Amino acid sequence: MDRRQEIMEAAAKSFSLFGYKATTMDQVAKIANVGKGTIYTFFANKEELFNAIALKMIVEMRAASDAVAVEGASFEQNAHARLMQMLKFRGTHQLYAKLIDEEKELRTPAVIEVLAQIESEIVSYVKAKIERAIAKGELKPCDSELVAFLLFKSYLALVVDWGKNHDEELSEERILGLLSGTIFNCLLA
């Protein structure tokens, strides 16, 4: 593993444990077992390092989502599987979960910006899948960006937010059934 990668892994560990605001370059250097100056040969500042880690996390999330897609399955089945996987990633990835907590508690501007970037990347990812399905004739022509945003926010609300105000979480089957009868039904060609 090269030094840059070692530094990124150390920084991801520090951000996961302490959050963005409380992480210092000294902590990252200590975890990476390098001098602080070594970090600055690769990254100009903590924000640049943080953004590099966020981009890596986005790539990991896309890979995890693509891994659950089934060749030959319908758009609806694969969209559901991919969106559920993204939300599982969001809940189980230690750094992502820490960033969500920090945004709620501290409203750290750099964290707010990165989370907005992640959401934008998710919507772009879903939009590309919608556009591909439209081109294949699986979906009706639509405003793909708006529909991607609607799908992502619907899944986010049903998977993450529903359980906060209700006694039980919704099953994947119930979520798919609800969205099949509404959003997906309107999209299918």
C-alpha positions in Angstrom: 0.0 0.0 0.0 1.4 3.4 -0.9 1.7 6.3 1.6 -1.2 8.3 0.1 -3.5 5.3 0.7 -2.2 4.8 4.2 -2.9 8.4 5.0 -6.4 8.2 3.6 -7.1 5.1 5.6 -5.8 6.7 8.8 -7.8 9.8 8.1 -11.0 7.8 7.4 -10.4 6.0 10.7 -10.0 9.3 12.6 -13.0 10.9 10.9 -15.0 7.8 11.7 -14.1 7.9 15.4 -14.0 11.6 16.1 -15.9 13.3 13.2 -14.6 15.9 10.9 -14.5 18.8 13.3 -12.6 17.0 16.0 -10.1 15.3 13.7 -6.7 17.0 13.5 -3.8 16.4 11.0 -1.7 15.5 14.0 -4.1 12.6 14.8 -4.1 11.5 11.2 -0.3 11.5 11.2 -0.1 9.5 14.4 -2.6 6.9 13.2 -0.8 6.7 9.8 2.6 6.5 11.6 4.0 9.3 9.4 5.1 12.9 10.0 2.5 15.6 9.6 4.6 17.0 6.7 4.2 13.8 4.8 0.4 14.3 4.8 0.9 17.8 3.3 2.9 16.3 0.4 -0.3 14.6 -0.7 -3.1 16.9 0.6 -3.0 20.7 1.0 -5.3 20.6 4.0 -7.8 18.6 6.1 -10.7 19.6 3.8 -8.9 18.3 0.7 -8.1 15.0 2.5 -11.7 14.8 3.7 -13.0 15.3 0.1 -10.7 12.6 -1.2 -12.1 10.2 1.4 -15.7 11.1 0.5 -15.0 10.5 -3.2 -13.6 7.0 -2.3 -16.7 6.3 -0.2 -19.0 7.3 -3.1 -17.1 4.8 -5.4 -17.5 2.1 -2.7 -21.2 2.8 -2.4 -21.7 2.6 -6.2 -19.8 -0.7 -6.3 -21.9 -2.1 -3.5 -25.1 -1.0 -5.3 -24.0 -2.4 -8.6 -23.1 -5.7 -6.9 -26.8 -6.4 -5.9 -28.2 -5.8 -9.4 -29.3 -9.0 -11.2 -28.7 -9.3 -15.0 -32.1 -9.7 -16.7 -34.1 -8.4 -13.7 -36.6 -5.6 -14.3 -35.7 -2.0 -13.8 -38.0 -1.9 -10.8 -36.3 -5.0 -9.1 -32.8 -3.6 -9.7 -33.7 -0.1 -8.7 -35.2 -1.4 -5.5 -32.2 -3.6 -4.7 -29.7 -0.8 -5.5 -31.5 1.9 -3.5 -31.9 -0.5 -0.5 -28.2 -1.3 -0.7 -27.2 2.4 -0.7 -29.3 2.9 2.4 -27.8 -0.1 4.1 -24.4 1.3 3.2 -25.4 4.6 4.6 -26.4 3.0 7.9 -23.6 0.6 8.3 -20.6 2.4 6.9 -18.9 3.8 10.0 -17.7 7.1 8.5 -21.0 7.8 6.7 -22.9 7.2 9.9 -20.6 9.5 11.8 -21.0 12.3 9.3 -24.7 12.1 9.5 -24.5 12.4 13.3 -22.1 15.3 13.0 -24.3 17.1 10.5 -27.3 16.8 12.9 -25.4 17.7 16.1 -22.9 20.3 15.0 -23.9 21.5 11.5 -20.3 21.5 10.4 -20.2 23.2 7.0 -17.6 20.8 5.5 -19.7 17.8 6.5 -22.9 19.4 5.2 -21.1 20.0 1.9 -19.8 16.5 1.6 -23.2 14.9 2.5 -24.8 17.1 -0.2 -22.2 16.0 -2.6 -22.9 12.3 -1.7 -26.7 12.8 -2.2 -26.0 14.5 -5.6 -23.9 11.6 -6.6 -26.6 9.1 -5.6 -29.2 11.0 -7.6 -26.9 11.2 -10.6 -26.3 7.4 -10.3 -30.0 6.7 -10.2 -30.7 9.1 -13.0 -28.2 7.3 -15.2 -29.9 4.0 -14.5 -33.3 5.6 -15.4 -32.0 7.0 -18.6 -30.6 3.6 -19.6 -34.0 2.0 -18.9 -35.7 4.7 -21.0 -33.3 4.0 -23.9 -34.1 0.3 -23.6 -37.9 1.0 -23.6 -38.4 -0.3 -20.1 -39.6 3.1 -18.8 -41.6 5.9 -20.2 -39.8 9.1 -21.0 -39.6 11.3 -18.0 -37.6 14.0 -16.2 -35.0 11.5 -15.1 -33.3 13.8 -12.6 -36.5 14.6 -10.9 -37.6 11.0 -10.8 -34.2 9.9 -9.5 -34.5 12.5 -6.7 -38.0 11.4 -5.9 -37.0 7.7 -5.8 -34.0 8.4 -3.5 -36.0 10.6 -1.2 -38.9 8.1 -1.0 -36.6 5.3 -0.1 -34.8 7.4 2.4 -38.1 8.5 4.0 -39.4 4.9 4.2 -36.2 3.2 5.3 -34.7 5.8 7.6 -37.4 8.2 8.7 -40.5 6.0 9.1 -39.0 4.1 12.0 -38.2 7.3 13.9 -41.9 8.1 14.4 -43.5 4.7 14.3 -43.3 1.6 16.4 -42.0 -0.6 13.7 -39.8 -0.3 10.6 -41.2 -1.2 7.2 -40.1 -4.4 5.6 -38.4 -4.3 2.2 -41.4 -6.1 0.7 -43.8 -3.5 2.1 -41.6 -0.7 0.7 -41.4 -2.3 -2.7 -45.1 -2.9 -2.7 -45.9 0.7 -1.8 -43.5 2.1 -4.4 -44.6 -0.5 -7.1 -48.2 0.7 -6.8 -47.2 4.4 -7.0 -43.9 5.7 -8.5 -42.8 2.6 -10.4 -46.3 2.0 -11.8 -46.2 5.5 -13.3 -42.8 4.9 -14.9 -43.2 1.5 -16.5 -43.6 1.5 -20.2 
